[in-house]
Structures are given as C-alpha cells and as structure tokens.
Amino acid sequence: MSHSQDRQDRQEISVRRPLSPTAADRSPSEVQRARVEQLPPAAVGRERLEAEIARLNTTLAESRERVRHYEDLATAARDAENVAQEQQYANQAQSWQATIAPTTQLLLARVNAQPGPSEDHQALVALQAENRRLTIQLQGELPLDEDDELARFWRALHRGEVNEQRLELESVSVLFLVLPANVFWLGNPNLGSVLVVRESYEGLFDVITDAANALWTNWIVTGNPGIGKTAFSAYFLYRIFRQNRENNVSLPFVYEPAATGRYQERRYLLRADGSASYSHHGVKDTLRNGQVWLIVDANPPRRYGSAKVLLVTNPFRPIYKELEKDGGFVLFMPVWSELEIEAYLQRFATTMATREAGAYLQSARSVFLCWGGIAREVLHPKLGGRQRIQDAIAGCVFQKVINSDVENLASENSILHRVLHIEVLPLDPNRPVDECGRRILPYSRYRLRFASKWVSEQVFRKFRTEERDRLRRFLSAAEDSPRHASLRGQLFEEYASNCLQTGGTFPRRHLETGVGDELQLRPLTCINFRQLTEIDLSIPNRYYSPTTRNLAAVDAILSPNVILQMTASRSHPVQSEGLRLAISRMLQQAGPAVLYFVVPSDIYPTFPRQTYLGVDGRVLETWPAEVDAAQQFALCINIDPL
C-alpha cells in the first residue's frame, strides 16, 4: 500500500449537512405555518449518520493504537533477540490490521456516496454494525511489556522484594516499605521506590477491611491534594496482596490510575500469577467477582460490576457522587503531622552529603510552617516555597473562605485547598453513634481549618484590612453556627493574640467562685517556639506562641505561670496530660498555674468551668495534683473595637 493511500485510509471522514430549504422551496401553506423547532427528517437522519461516523472513527483510532502497541512489543522482543515472542506479537499486529481493514474501507466508501434518506439509513445500519464488531474486538486485553513500570512493580510484589525498614524517632517507630532500585510503587516514578507508612494509612486500611464494616463494599478516601492518597492506594494493594497470600487466596486486582493523556479510562489487570495487562474498556469478567478489588485514582468509577471499589480522590464531589449514591462510604485522610514529615526528612537526608542535607532539612521545615502538612510541597521545598500559598491568600474572598465546603474544596480552578485543610477529628467516646443510631466510623468526622498558624495570621490581617466589617460581624454572630465554629475560633485566636500582646485591661472571672475583676497586662514580647523545652518562663513579659498546633492544651503561655486557651465556643475541654506537661516548665516560686480561657465578649458572661480529658478523649473524674491546683478563669476580649 502506498504512503498516500495509507494517509487516506487514516483520515477521519465527515459528511456535510445539506442546506436548509429556503422559503421559495416551500409551499405557501408551509411558509404561513408557525415554525416548529426541529430539524426535517432528512437532516435528522444525516446528523445521526455523522454522529455514528464520529463514533466509529474514535473506535478505529483505538484499534490502530492496538496495532501500534503490538508492533512496539514485537520491536522490543526483536531487540531482546526473543524470536518466538517477536513472531507472536508481529502476528497479533497483522491480525489487528486485518480486523480494521473492513472498517477503513467502509468509511472510505462514504466519501463519494450519494446522499439520500434511503442511502443514509442503509449506511447508518452498516456503520452501527461495524462499530459493534470492532468494539467487541477491543474488549480484549493487551499484555504489558516486561519492562513496563507497572509490570515490574507487580512482579516485585510476587517475588517478595518489598523490604520493610523502621526508623525510630521521638519514641515512635515509623515503617518504610522499600522496593528494589528503579522499581516504583504502582509503576509510578513520582511515588518512588520508598513508601512511608503513615499512621492514617494503617488506620484507614483497618476501617475498610474490618469485618464489622462488611456491609460497605464501596469506599471513598478523600483529602487535601498532595498528602499521599495515591500512595495509600499502593499501600492498600500491598496489604490486600499480602493477606491473600497468607490465606492462600488467588485473586487479581484491577487498577485504574488517574486519567492522563488521550484515554480517559485505562484499566490494568494485575493477575494472581504475576502477569499484567491493560484494557480501555474494562475487564468486565474479572469485575463480576465480588471478592476482587477495583482501585481507582481520581476518576469517577464506572462499570465496576460486583467488585469491591476503593476510590482515592481530591475533595471534589462530582468525582465520587455516583459511587457514594451506590452505597459508597466517605473517609477522610488527614494532612501529614509534623512527626511524619520529620521522619521522612530524616530518612531522605541520609542519602545526601552533610551540608546538602542540612540545607534541605532547614528549607523543608520552613516550608512546613507555611503550608502545614502538605507533603508534596514540604518534602520538595523548591516546589513549595511561600509564593504559591501567598498567591492563594491574596486571592481569598471572605465569603468564599467562610462558606467553603469540603465537597468542593479542590474543585476546578479553586485554590482554597491551599489555605484550608481538612482536619480529621477523633471519635468521641461519649458519642459512639449518630442521630440515626449508626456507628460512627474512624476517619469519618472532620472540620476545616486554616493550613497553619502562619496562614491564619495572614488571612486575618487581610480580612481585617479589606473586609473589617464582615470580619467583625462574623466573629460576633457565628457562635451558634457549628459549620463556622472552627474558622471563627481560629480568626478569633489571631485577634485575641494581637490584643493580649498589645497589653491593656481585660475583664476576667474565676470559673469556680464566679468572682470577677480585671487583669492588667503590659505590652508583651512574642517568642515563637516549637517545643516546650525551648521556653524560659523566668523572663518577664513574654508571650510564648507555638509555631504549630500540635501542643495539647496550649495556645500560648505568658511568663511566669499563665496558660492561654483561645476559644469561641462555650464548650472547650482540656487535655489533662498536655496541661500537666506545660505546668512542669513553670518555676515553683511562681505559684500554682493559672489557666485562662480567652473568649469573645458575647459568651464571656455564661462561659462555664471546663472539664479535663484523658489521652483517649474521655472525661476524667480525677487528674494530677498540679492540674487540680490550676485555677480556671474566663478572660474577656471585646470584639467591637476590631
């Protein structure tokens, strides 16, 4: 076949629609009648024909991709001097060439075809039949080349080549799963060969595989972009694979990565014998097995049959709404903790020269203070930096921030996910079921918070400058709105912190005796700290502010013996152990600790004494002596002068 003919064969065929009849072509009665908004029957038939031609062209393009795939495999086999495999793939390429030849001829026949209702109808029937024939042929699967990244990963799992390593850090053991060099998790170079097992990975896996939750077979795991949801899907596959082996269960997996490039859906069949293949149209037979897992990344799952489904996706409901309607349960992945970030940094730094490692650690820790636990930004500080998050803050509009919803936090063109993080809340031991009597699962409760203390400071300054009246009304009126409680509390904390550091006179009330008076504060010098061991309470007039929110029971400390808890809610229980650790840093001559609950003026008169919690979140009946000796006060901040 000549090159010119080949090009002609590969062109996409289109049919021009005939011109609409003019008034002169119609009878007078037709002209006088009211126009009906629909195409004439001939035009309708021609549009259906055009649509079918377009569909067949798409199917033909996929078929040609199949030919090229087998040709590439044959070339690779020839380079490897594997004659038998080269011949096998060459035969498959020729077979597909023969398969698509009739389709090409049928489309070419339409170029010179005479238009007419009868001819168009016959052509439509023929094209539909050809499309069905070719689509059925495409249902088959294509084997992955042995050097394909995903195939190499799958073989490594079957060969038991995952090395488990642990890093001991601050009395915590962090697990790393290490593949051989140049073998990547899920065949994705962006995931690398080393997978850090976050605490939430193990927790989410336990929830999804808990026999008590067998009622749910469709699961949705969402969270802020850049926190390792794809990595969790790799860990999930690894754990299920190991369980199957330990129980002598032989089951495949179906994996659908995030849509990229030309094809919006490409599924990989990872067989129990260690082989792998892919298909554009689904592996339907495999998905009829209710014990098989379909793992989908960032795509709306379709055609999943009876299989179990794990969808990992950004918080954008159009991606997961249909699966949720089909009984999917939504779980939330938290952002990285400072300890998880530090564990990864420490391990990665061991691969660097000493000077380079020191600069990397310093840069990453600085980025963490801005971005919070977004691993993609923090672990690659050259990518993160401050500029992109500063741009996000600059684009913040008060109403959009305050009314943000987790279901659209990462919608198209949205940058709010940089400013707001999904904070996963622990289970409330005093409330194990919801209003309908259903058990509340771990990782199902959440609230939105600003990404970091630095972000909340910047956002507060922007709103105070540009939208002061709205900010004042929000802080004054949102106390009874649970949806806004978290963001209100953080914005109030920034305002209260500014007021206290400036100094002045503040009403206070003892929460046991009810006696009220005033607290006089001089201007205070703010000192940021990361750990309690960094503070020196012997220096007067110091306002110690933690750089992150990981200190239980402490929002700020005033020398020599004052602990501050900022809250815009009437209920604000305190973790006993966190308070005890803070008190232990105080000098004995300073006397008993004083715990101030810094509250806005609207709830100050009725703010009650607060309870103490154990590390498990349960209300304590007894607590340590130093905590018992601490006096509780409510300290009033007037919002009106804001």
Phi, psi and omega per residue, in radians:
M1 nan 2.368 -3.132
S2 -1.282 2.792 3.120
H3 -1.111 -0.665 -3.137
S4 -1.138 -0.678 3.117
Q5 -1.184 -0.659 3.124
D6 -1.087 -0.725 3.100
R7 -1.102 -0.674 3.115
Q8 -1.122 -0.681 3.130
D9 -1.100 -0.569 -2.996
R10 -1.584 -0.105 -3.118
Q11 -1.236 2.604 3.073
E12 -1.470 2.336 -3.030
I13 -1.691 2.375 3.054
S14 -2.309 2.677 -3.119
V15 -2.049 2.268 -3.129
R16 -1.348 2.421 3.106
R17 -1.340 2.351 3.117
P18 -1.144 2.658 -3.139
L19 -1.134 2.571 3.096
S20 -1.198 2.563 3.130
P21 -1.159 2.488 3.116
T22 -1.474 3.021 3.134
A23 -1.085 -0.581 -3.130
A24 -1.159 -0.430 -3.124
D25 -1.432 -0.220 -3.075
R26 -1.721 2.762 3.016
S27 -1.310 2.773 3.136
P28 -0.982 -0.675 -3.130
S29 -1.108 -0.611 3.136
E30 -1.202 -0.664 -3.109
V31 -1.172 -0.666 -3.065
Q32 -1.325 -0.399 -3.113
R33 -1.221 2.641 3.052
A34 -1.097 2.392 -3.112
R35 -1.215 2.354 3.052
V36 -1.698 2.239 -3.056
E37 -1.329 1.276 3.038
Q38 -2.723 2.731 -3.114
L39 -1.362 2.645 3.016
P40 -1.061 2.681 -3.100
P41 -0.926 -0.682 -3.127
A42 -1.112 -0.713 -3.140
A43 -1.197 -0.656 3.100
V44 -1.057 -0.779 3.118
G45 -1.087 -0.692 3.137
R46 -1.168 -0.646 3.104
E47 -1.145 -0.692 3.085
R48 -1.105 -0.665 3.121
L49 -1.146 -0.770 3.108
E50 -1.060 -0.748 -3.129
A51 -1.111 -0.697 3.139
E52 -1.191 -0.657 3.065
I53 -1.070 -0.734 3.132
A54 -1.105 -0.743 3.130
R55 -1.120 -0.712 -3.130
L56 -1.193 -0.638 3.062
N57 -1.061 -0.707 3.102
T58 -1.110 -0.797 3.120
T59 -1.095 -0.679 3.126
L60 -1.123 -0.682 3.112
A61 -1.089 -0.712 3.096
E62 -1.134 -0.643 3.133
S63 -1.160 -0.716 3.088
R64 -1.127 -0.596 3.050
E65 -1.079 -0.624 3.107
R66 -1.123 -0.724 3.096
V67 -1.062 -0.832 -3.119
R68 -1.083 -0.627 3.135
H69 -1.069 -0.827 3.140
Y70 -1.184 -0.591 3.076
E71 -1.129 -0.701 3.097
D72 -1.131 -0.705 3.109
L73 -1.116 -0.695 3.118
A74 -1.125 -0.693 3.111
T75 -1.121 -0.763 3.124
A76 -1.100 -0.690 3.114
A77 -1.155 -0.666 3.112
R78 -1.132 -0.728 3.109
D79 -1.097 -0.552 3.112
A80 -1.497 0.049 3.122
E81 1.057 0.607 3.072
N82 -1.768 1.561 -3.009
V83 -1.113 -0.765 -3.092
A84 -1.085 -0.788 -3.125
Q85 -1.211 -0.610 3.093
E86 -1.066 -0.772 -3.132
Q87 -1.146 -0.660 3.137
Q88 -1.081 -0.836 -3.112
Y89 -1.237 -0.607 3.108
A90 -1.129 -0.698 3.095
N91 -1.108 -0.686 3.127
Q92 -1.172 -0.641 3.087
A93 -1.122 -0.756 3.117
Q94 -1.132 -0.670 3.116
S95 -1.071 -0.705 3.124
W96 -1.248 -0.569 3.041
Q97 -1.055 -0.728 3.115
A98 -1.184 -0.574 -3.131
T99 -1.144 -0.677 -3.043
I100 -1.614 -0.134 -3.132
A101 -1.026 -0.805 3.117
P102 -1.068 -0.600 3.136
T103 -1.127 -0.778 3.133
T104 -1.059 -0.785 -3.129
Q105 -1.126 -0.658 -3.134
L106 -1.136 -0.729 3.128
L107 -1.192 -0.696 3.112
L108 -1.115 -0.569 -3.132
A109 -1.119 -0.381 -3.131
R110 -1.351 -0.242 -3.055
V111 -1.100 -0.815 -3.082
N112 -1.784 0.204 -3.106
A113 -1.205 2.494 3.095
Q114 -1.402 2.208 3.137
P115 -1.245 2.575 3.102
G116 3.000 2.650 -3.074
P117 -0.976 -0.795 -3.109
S118 -1.174 -0.798 -3.129
E119 -1.119 -0.733 3.139
D120 -1.098 -0.706 -3.139
H121 -1.124 -0.762 3.123
Q122 -1.094 -0.721 3.122
A123 -1.121 -0.697 3.140
L124 -1.073 -0.797 3.128
V125 -1.055 -0.764 -3.131
A126 -1.132 -0.740 -3.131
L127 -1.149 -0.719 3.115
Q128 -1.089 -0.728 3.121
A129 -1.121 -0.723 -3.141
E130 -1.159 -0.677 3.123
N131 -1.098 -0.725 3.121
R132 -1.117 -0.738 -3.127
R133 -1.071 -0.817 -3.088
L134 -1.208 -0.653 3.120
T135 -1.103 -0.725 3.109
I136 -1.075 -0.695 3.095
Q137 -1.082 -0.624 -3.107
L138 -1.304 -0.213 3.134
Q139 -1.101 -0.380 -3.135
G140 -1.139 2.870 -3.087
E141 -1.835 2.618 3.091
L142 -1.849 2.289 3.111
P143 -1.208 2.512 3.065
L144 -1.386 2.482 3.057
D145 -1.058 2.565 -3.104
E146 -1.046 -0.479 3.138
D147 -1.569 0.013 3.091
D148 -1.071 2.430 -3.053
E149 -1.037 -0.747 -3.123
L150 -1.188 -0.688 3.112
A151 -1.092 -0.685 3.126
R152 -1.153 -0.713 3.085
F153 -1.062 -0.793 -3.082
W154 -1.138 -0.669 3.096
R155 -1.162 -0.654 -3.140
A156 -1.083 -0.681 3.082
L157 -1.110 -0.766 -3.118
H158 -1.147 -0.533 -3.130
R159 -1.503 0.001 -3.141
G160 1.197 0.647 -3.049
E161 -1.681 0.316 3.059
V162 -1.582 2.095 -3.116
N163 -1.743 2.146 3.129
E164 -1.606 2.149 -3.136
Q165 -2.197 2.586 -3.118
R166 -2.156 2.523 3.071
L167 -2.102 2.140 3.114
E168 -1.542 2.112 -3.075
L169 -2.485 2.044 3.103
E170 0.887 0.868 3.091
S171 1.151 0.274 3.103
V172 -2.100 2.384 3.126
S173 -1.761 2.083 -3.102
V174 -1.867 2.238 -3.087
L175 -1.618 2.363 3.033
F176 -2.106 2.344 3.069
L177 -1.829 2.073 -2.962
V178 -2.027 2.150 3.048
L179 -1.601 2.869 3.059
P180 -1.024 2.776 3.140
A181 -0.997 2.421 3.099
N182 1.175 0.282 2.947
V183 -1.999 2.206 -2.970
F184 -2.002 2.584 3.113
W185 -1.073 2.248 -3.079
L186 0.996 0.368 -3.136
G187 1.174 0.315 -3.056
N188 -1.856 1.894 -3.131
P189 -0.983 -0.482 3.130
N190 -1.161 -0.446 3.091
L191 -1.445 -0.353 3.118
G192 1.264 -2.978 -3.109
S193 -1.707 -0.195 -3.086
V194 -2.017 2.177 -3.133
L195 -2.007 2.054 3.068
V196 -1.460 2.242 -3.102
V197 -1.568 1.790 3.125
R198 -1.261 2.732 3.096
E199 -1.012 -0.664 -3.124
S200 -1.213 -0.471 3.089
Y201 -1.079 -0.826 3.134
E202 -1.157 -0.710 -3.136
G203 -1.136 -0.783 3.129
L204 -1.127 -0.716 3.113
F205 -1.052 -0.761 -3.120
D206 -1.100 -0.684 3.129
V207 -1.139 -0.825 -3.051
I208 -1.170 -0.607 -3.075
T209 -1.717 0.049 3.119
D210 -1.122 2.233 -3.132
A211 -1.023 -0.496 3.128
A212 -1.180 -0.299 -3.134
N213 -1.873 0.367 -3.089
A214 -1.101 -0.297 3.113
L215 -1.060 -0.555 -3.135
W216 -1.661 2.194 3.073
T217 -1.990 -0.168 3.097
N218 -1.989 2.188 -3.069
W219 -2.238 2.463 3.123
I220 -2.149 2.129 3.080
V221 -1.986 2.067 -3.108
T222 -2.235 2.925 -3.121
G223 2.972 3.061 -3.108
N224 -0.961 2.547 3.048
P225 -1.040 2.469 3.023
G226 1.509 0.352 -3.110
I227 -1.958 0.070 3.038
G228 1.747 0.596 3.108
K229 -1.242 -0.669 3.067
T230 -1.123 -0.701 3.093
A231 -1.083 -0.632 3.087
F232 -1.115 -0.687 3.122
S233 -1.092 -0.593 3.068
A234 -1.165 -0.754 3.110
Y235 -1.117 -0.712 3.139
F236 -1.069 -0.812 3.122
L237 -1.043 -0.768 -3.138
Y238 -1.054 -0.776 -3.119
R239 -1.167 -0.761 3.111
I240 -1.116 -0.720 3.107
F241 -1.011 -0.787 3.135
R242 -1.142 -0.741 3.115
Q243 -1.054 -0.758 3.129
N244 -1.052 -0.749 -3.140
R245 -1.143 -0.764 -3.120
E246 -1.114 -0.514 -3.127
N247 -1.739 0.186 -3.137
N248 0.970 0.706 3.102
V249 -1.775 2.255 -3.112
S250 -1.918 1.690 -3.110
L251 -2.360 2.506 3.057
P252 -1.475 3.038 2.970
F253 -2.133 2.671 2.982
V254 -2.070 2.194 -3.070
Y255 -2.123 2.245 3.110
E256 -2.129 1.773 -3.122
P257 -1.258 3.005 3.115
A258 -1.019 2.453 -3.090
A259 -1.152 2.206 3.082
T260 -2.459 2.720 3.047
G261 1.200 -2.518 -2.976
R262 -1.323 -0.662 -2.998
Y263 -1.697 2.287 -3.140
Q264 -1.475 -0.178 3.122
E265 -2.617 2.029 3.031
R266 -2.381 2.060 -3.101
R267 -1.881 2.460 3.135
Y268 -1.931 2.322 3.080
L269 -1.748 1.979 3.128
L270 -1.773 1.786 -2.991
R271 -1.398 2.785 -3.119
A272 -1.196 -0.309 3.127
D273 -1.547 0.053 3.098
G274 1.675 -0.096 3.102
S275 -1.525 2.898 -3.102
A276 -2.582 2.598 3.097
S277 -2.588 3.025 3.097
Y278 -2.411 2.839 -3.133
S279 -2.617 2.551 3.061
H280 -1.480 -0.238 -2.962
H281 -2.130 0.179 2.856
G282 2.105 -0.395 -3.007
V283 0.917 1.015 -3.012
K284 -1.105 -0.720 -3.083
D285 -1.043 -0.748 -3.137
T286 -1.095 -0.689 -3.069
L287 -1.319 -0.050 3.030
R288 -1.360 -0.221 -3.137
N289 -1.478 2.053 -3.099
G290 -1.225 -0.080 3.111
Q291 -1.752 -0.099 -3.119
V292 -1.482 2.466 3.082
W293 -1.700 2.269 2.932
L294 -1.800 2.063 -3.121
I295 -1.882 2.063 -3.027
V296 -2.083 2.380 -3.116
D297 -2.026 1.861 2.946
A298 1.201 0.207 3.072
N299 -1.978 2.538 2.996
P300 -1.133 2.031 -3.093
P301 -1.121 2.369 3.102
R302 -2.364 2.653 3.032
R303 0.885 1.004 -3.128
Y304 -1.813 0.101 3.016
G305 0.970 -2.267 -3.133
S306 -1.743 0.051 -3.046
A307 -1.187 2.766 2.968
K308 -1.359 2.536 -3.052
V309 -2.194 2.284 2.918
L310 -2.051 2.026 3.080
L311 -1.909 2.156 3.006
V312 -1.891 2.282 -3.013
T313 -2.779 2.775 2.999
N314 -1.197 2.815 -3.122
P315 -1.296 1.453 3.122
F316 -2.532 1.790 -2.918
R317 -1.047 -0.570 3.101
P318 -0.957 -0.413 3.135
I319 -1.314 -0.651 -3.002
Y320 -2.003 0.044 -3.014
K321 -1.123 -0.675 -3.113
E322 -1.194 -0.668 3.100
L323 -1.187 -0.642 3.092
E324 -1.129 -0.696 3.090
K325 -1.083 -0.525 -3.126
D326 -1.555 0.503 3.063
G327 1.557 0.223 3.123
G328 -1.245 2.424 3.138
F329 -1.829 2.283 -3.071
V330 -1.644 2.204 3.038
L331 -2.078 2.675 -3.069
F332 -2.035 2.314 3.088
M333 -1.655 2.258 3.131
P334 -1.310 2.798 2.983
V335 -1.211 2.934 -3.093
W336 -1.208 2.465 3.020
S337 -1.398 2.858 3.109
E338 -1.078 -0.609 -3.141
L339 -1.179 -0.704 3.105
E340 -1.132 -0.740 3.077
I341 -1.042 -0.797 -3.092
E342 -1.122 -0.685 3.135
A343 -1.080 -0.781 3.130
Y344 -1.132 -0.775 -3.120
L345 -1.049 -0.759 -3.106
Q346 -1.097 -0.740 -3.123
R347 -1.211 -0.746 -3.108
F348 -1.174 -0.603 -3.112
A349 -1.150 -0.400 3.138
T350 -1.178 -0.263 3.128
T351 -1.584 0.038 -3.063
M352 -1.962 2.870 2.972
A353 -1.191 2.728 -3.026
T354 -0.993 -0.847 -3.107
R355 -1.151 -0.760 3.130
E356 -1.104 -0.700 3.137
A357 -1.119 -0.739 3.136
G358 -1.069 -0.746 3.128
A359 -1.160 -0.685 3.132
Y360 -1.116 -0.815 -3.129
L361 -1.075 -0.772 -3.124
Q362 -1.109 -0.748 -3.124
S363 -1.153 -0.776 -3.109
A364 -1.133 -0.720 3.128
R365 -1.126 -0.627 3.099
S366 -1.159 -0.726 3.121
V367 -1.128 -0.637 3.137
F368 -1.037 -0.659 -3.119
L369 -1.115 -0.418 3.107
C370 -1.615 -0.961 -3.004
W371 -1.402 -0.338 -2.984
G372 1.254 -2.708 -2.971
G373 -1.459 0.795 3.046
I374 -1.649 1.716 -2.992
A375 -1.024 -0.677 -3.095
R376 -0.996 -0.635 -3.131
E377 -1.468 -0.730 -3.012
V378 -1.305 -0.740 -3.080
L379 -1.341 -0.187 3.052
H380 -2.227 1.271 -2.969
P381 -1.027 -0.464 3.092
K382 -1.172 -0.528 3.088
L383 -1.315 -0.725 -3.034
G384 -1.334 -1.476 -3.099
G385 1.093 -2.908 -3.106
R386 -1.803 -0.388 -2.947
Q387 -1.066 -0.796 -3.061
R388 -1.172 -0.631 3.127
I389 -1.347 -0.518 3.030
Q390 -1.138 -0.659 3.090
D391 -1.112 -0.678 3.129
A392 -1.135 -0.727 3.126
I393 -1.134 -0.724 -3.140
A394 -1.071 -0.524 -3.134
G395 -1.528 0.028 -3.110
C396 -1.242 2.339 3.007
V397 -1.992 2.360 -2.991
F398 -0.900 -0.929 -3.062
Q399 -1.098 -0.660 -3.139
K400 -1.189 -0.679 3.130
V401 -1.170 -0.869 -3.057
I402 -1.146 -0.613 -3.095
N403 -1.710 0.308 3.136
S404 -1.079 2.540 3.128
D405 -2.167 2.418 -3.099
V406 -1.071 -0.473 -3.081
E407 -1.220 -0.302 3.135
N408 -2.263 0.405 -3.070
L409 -1.113 -0.583 -3.122
A410 -2.008 0.645 3.118
S411 -1.183 2.932 -3.113
E412 -1.013 2.353 3.106
N413 1.208 0.126 3.122
S414 -1.560 2.414 3.075
I415 -2.012 0.112 -3.086
L416 -1.130 -0.452 -3.133
H417 -1.138 -0.288 3.050
R418 -1.349 -0.576 -3.057
V419 -1.559 -0.607 -3.087
L420 -1.984 2.381 3.095
H421 -2.019 2.619 3.032
I422 -1.465 2.002 3.081
E423 -1.681 2.078 3.132
V424 -1.426 2.215 -3.079
L425 -1.621 2.503 3.073
P426 -1.219 2.807 3.067
L427 -1.130 2.521 3.073
D428 -1.576 1.914 -3.101
P429 -1.083 -0.342 3.122
N430 -1.557 -0.011 3.140
R431 -2.509 1.346 -3.055
P432 -1.349 -0.297 -3.114
V433 -2.220 2.786 3.122
D434 -1.540 -2.978 -3.074
E435 -1.098 -0.424 -3.128
C436 -1.650 0.104 3.126
G437 1.450 0.137 3.133
R438 -1.513 2.494 -3.134
R439 -1.116 2.311 3.105
I440 -1.462 2.181 -3.080
L441 -1.568 2.622 2.999
P442 -1.010 2.621 3.114
Y443 1.178 0.321 3.112
S444 -1.906 -0.155 3.131
R445 -1.855 2.445 -3.071
Y446 -2.688 2.950 2.922
R447 -2.662 2.825 3.114
L448 -1.625 2.381 3.089
R449 -2.350 2.770 3.015
F450 -1.149 2.618 -2.975
A451 -1.036 -0.581 -3.096
S452 -2.825 2.977 3.067
K453 -1.104 -0.655 3.126
W454 -1.079 -0.751 3.135
V455 -1.127 -0.774 -3.137
S456 -1.101 -0.620 3.075
E457 -1.104 -0.815 -3.107
Q458 -1.148 -0.736 -3.135
V459 -1.146 -0.712 3.119
F460 -1.071 -0.780 3.140
R461 -1.081 -0.713 3.137
K462 -1.121 -0.821 -3.117
F463 -1.184 -0.643 -3.137
R464 -1.155 -0.571 3.138
T465 -1.403 -0.769 -2.961
E466 -1.736 -0.485 -3.061
E467 -2.414 0.906 -3.028
R468 -1.034 -0.792 -3.085
D469 -1.109 -0.752 3.111
R470 -1.121 -0.701 3.119
L471 -1.100 -0.756 -3.138
R472 -1.112 -0.782 3.135
R473 -1.107 -0.666 -3.134
F474 -1.138 -0.800 -3.141
L475 -1.179 -0.436 -3.117
S476 -1.515 -0.457 -2.938
A477 -2.029 -0.062 -3.000
A478 -1.641 0.082 -3.045
E479 -1.073 -0.575 -3.090
D480 -1.630 0.174 -3.130
S481 -1.908 1.767 -3.141
P482 -1.010 -0.597 -3.123
R483 -1.034 -0.605 -3.053
H484 -1.748 0.026 -2.988
A485 -1.044 -0.772 -3.058
S486 -1.148 -0.878 -3.123
L487 -1.172 -0.621 3.081
R488 -1.077 -0.764 -3.135
G489 -1.071 -0.694 -3.120
Q490 -1.261 -0.700 3.080
L491 -1.158 -0.669 3.072
F492 -1.108 -0.688 3.131
E493 -1.025 -0.715 3.123
E494 -1.134 -0.738 3.130
Y495 -1.150 -0.807 -3.124
A496 -1.100 -0.712 3.129
S497 -1.053 -0.733 3.097
N498 -1.102 -0.730 -3.129
C499 -1.106 -0.797 -3.088
L500 -1.176 -0.703 3.132
Q501 -1.172 -0.516 3.106
T502 -1.224 -0.513 -3.104
G503 1.555 2.942 -3.139
G504 2.497 -2.823 -3.120
T505 -1.977 2.267 -3.049
F506 -2.300 2.257 3.067
P507 -1.096 2.483 3.065
R508 -2.448 2.740 -3.128
R509 -2.479 2.257 3.098
H510 -1.229 2.250 -3.005
L511 -1.455 -0.074 3.026
E512 -1.773 -0.858 -3.078
T513 -1.525 -0.410 -3.096
G514 1.409 0.022 -3.115
V515 -1.286 2.307 -3.131
G516 -1.989 2.573 3.025
D517 -2.714 -2.689 -3.113
E518 -2.219 2.585 3.083
L519 -1.893 2.190 3.107
Q520 -1.713 2.188 3.107
L521 -2.139 2.332 2.969
R522 -1.391 2.865 3.026
P523 -0.983 2.377 -3.039
L524 -1.951 2.579 3.065
T525 -1.621 2.153 -3.096
C526 -1.482 2.250 3.082
I527 -2.150 2.111 3.095
N528 -1.460 2.506 3.112
F529 -2.511 2.716 -3.140
R530 -1.769 -0.688 -3.120
Q531 -2.248 2.685 -3.110
L532 -1.062 -0.476 -3.137
T533 -1.158 -0.213 -3.090
E534 -1.536 -0.152 -3.032
I535 -1.638 2.626 3.097
D536 -2.238 1.756 -3.044
L537 -1.451 0.067 3.075
S538 -1.412 -0.268 3.131
I539 -1.534 2.165 -3.056
P540 -1.285 2.783 3.016
N541 1.009 0.734 3.094
R542 -1.942 2.407 3.095
Y543 -1.987 1.814 -3.089
Y544 -1.616 2.109 -3.085
S545 -2.069 2.138 3.121
P546 -1.182 2.487 -3.113
T547 -1.316 -0.388 3.113
T548 -2.246 3.066 -3.079
R549 -1.757 0.430 -3.042
N550 -1.638 0.146 3.107
L551 -1.657 1.989 3.135
A552 -1.195 2.377 3.013
A553 1.308 0.041 -3.068
V554 -2.268 2.065 2.930
D555 -1.765 -0.491 3.066
A556 -2.929 2.812 3.121
I557 -2.327 2.314 3.051
L558 -1.867 2.315 3.074
S559 -1.243 2.507 0.088
P560 -1.708 -0.250 -2.972
N561 -2.617 0.527 -3.063
V562 -1.975 2.249 3.056
I563 -1.960 2.325 -3.106
L564 -1.910 2.364 2.967
Q565 -2.160 2.038 3.135
M566 -1.593 2.327 3.119
T567 -2.718 2.520 3.036
A568 -1.914 0.263 -3.122
S569 -2.068 2.633 3.128
R570 -1.299 -0.346 3.115
S571 -1.946 2.059 -3.101
H572 -2.612 1.226 -3.134
P573 -1.103 2.709 -3.019
V574 -2.047 2.403 3.078
Q575 -1.293 2.104 -3.038
S576 -1.069 -0.774 -3.063
E577 -1.175 -0.689 3.094
G578 -1.091 -0.702 3.103
L579 -1.151 -0.700 3.138
R580 -1.084 -0.722 3.137
L581 -1.124 -0.699 3.108
A582 -1.145 -0.730 3.134
I583 -1.113 -0.566 -3.105
S584 -1.129 -0.299 3.115
R585 -1.491 -0.083 -3.070
M586 -1.573 2.596 3.114
L587 -1.287 2.469 -3.101
Q588 -1.086 -0.635 -3.114
Q589 -1.196 -0.207 3.115
A590 -1.303 -0.231 3.136
G591 1.517 -3.095 -3.129
P592 -1.029 2.591 3.123
A593 -1.199 2.646 3.076
V594 -2.060 2.200 -3.122
L595 -1.893 1.936 3.126
Y596 -1.723 2.217 2.954
F597 -1.665 1.848 -3.083
V598 -1.472 2.019 -2.975
V599 -2.287 2.712 3.068
P600 -1.253 2.784 -3.010
S601 -1.090 -0.444 -3.072
D602 -1.242 -0.425 3.136
I603 -1.936 -0.058 -3.095
Y604 -1.002 -0.795 -3.052
P605 -1.096 -0.485 -3.043
T606 -1.983 0.164 -3.106
F607 -1.189 2.187 -3.027
P608 -1.655 2.994 3.007
R609 -1.101 2.492 -3.060
Q610 -1.788 2.644 -3.131
T611 -1.520 2.931 3.081
Y612 -1.951 2.502 -3.097
L613 -2.000 2.628 2.988
G614 -1.439 3.087 -3.130
V615 -1.152 -0.328 3.110
D616 -1.557 0.069 3.105
G617 1.495 0.013 -3.131
R618 -1.526 2.572 3.117
V619 -1.176 2.286 -3.112
L620 -1.532 2.550 3.010
E621 -1.594 -0.556 3.085
T622 -2.307 2.761 -3.123
W623 -2.614 2.927 -3.073
P624 -1.014 2.716 -3.055
A625 -1.057 -0.729 -3.114
E626 -1.160 -0.543 3.062
V627 -1.258 -0.694 3.132
D628 -1.105 -0.561 -3.115
A629 -1.348 -0.308 -3.123
A630 -1.175 2.385 3.138
Q631 -1.667 2.368 3.127
Q632 -1.725 2.295 3.075
F633 -2.264 2.646 2.877
A634 -1.726 2.312 -3.126
L635 -2.078 2.197 -2.967
C636 -1.623 2.293 3.010
I637 -2.019 2.126 -3.127
N638 -1.435 2.168 -3.092
I639 -1.445 -0.396 -3.024
D640 -0.974 -0.706 -3.107
P641 -1.295 -0.013 -3.042
L642 -0.868 nan nan
